C-alpha cells in the first residue's frame, strides 16, 4: 500500500456542527501533516505530527483540533468553523527522516462551511 | 524568510507543444527541491525530487533541472497532452526535510 487515503472526499457542515476528517497511511511513515489549501493558492501547513506527537502547530485556531491515535491514522476534529474555513484539506506523510524526505499527499477533503 | 517564486503564473499551450516552467528559491539551508503536479480539487502528486548535487532528473515527458548556485529550477514538459492541464508546484525542503516552502504554482492549460 503506497498511498495516503482521506475521508470523506466532500463535507458540508454548518457553523455549529462538529465533524472530523480522517487520514490513513500504511507505508510505515512516522510523520504526518495537515495542510489547508484555498483555491488557486499553494497548501498552507497547519500541523505536523512526528512519531505520533504534535511537533508543529502553525498558530491554527482552536476550532481545528488534530489527533494522532496511532502511527497510521491522523484525524482533524472540526468545531464551530467559519465560512472562511471552506477549503481543500490535505493530509500528507513522510518516512520521517533522510534527505529524500518526500511527502506523499492524500487526495484531500473538500470542506464547505455554510 | 524562505521563499519560492514560480513563473509564469499561468500558461496556455497547444497539445503537442513543449513548455518550460520556472522556479526561483531563497530557502536556506537547502535540502531538496520537488516538483508536484496537482489536478483541480486533488492532492499534489510528486513528479521529481532533486538534491543539490543533481542537475537534471527525468520522469517520462517531464524533465526537471536544478542550478543550486543560482537557486533556480525548471520543469520542461515535452509533447504536451491534454492530461497535462494542472497546477505545477515547486516545493523546496529545508535541511530537516520536514518543513516545505511552496511556490505559488503555475496553472497550465493544454488546448487541443
Interface residues (C-beta under 8 A of the other chain):
Chain A: X4 X6 X31 X40 X41 X42 X43 X45 X48 X50 X55 X56 X88 X90 X92 X94 X97 X98 X99 X100 X101 X102 X103 X104 X105 X106 X107 X108 X110
Chain B: X31 X32 X34 X36 X41 X42 X43 X44 X45 X46 X49 X51 X89 X93 X97 X98 X99 X100 X102 X103 X104 X105 X107
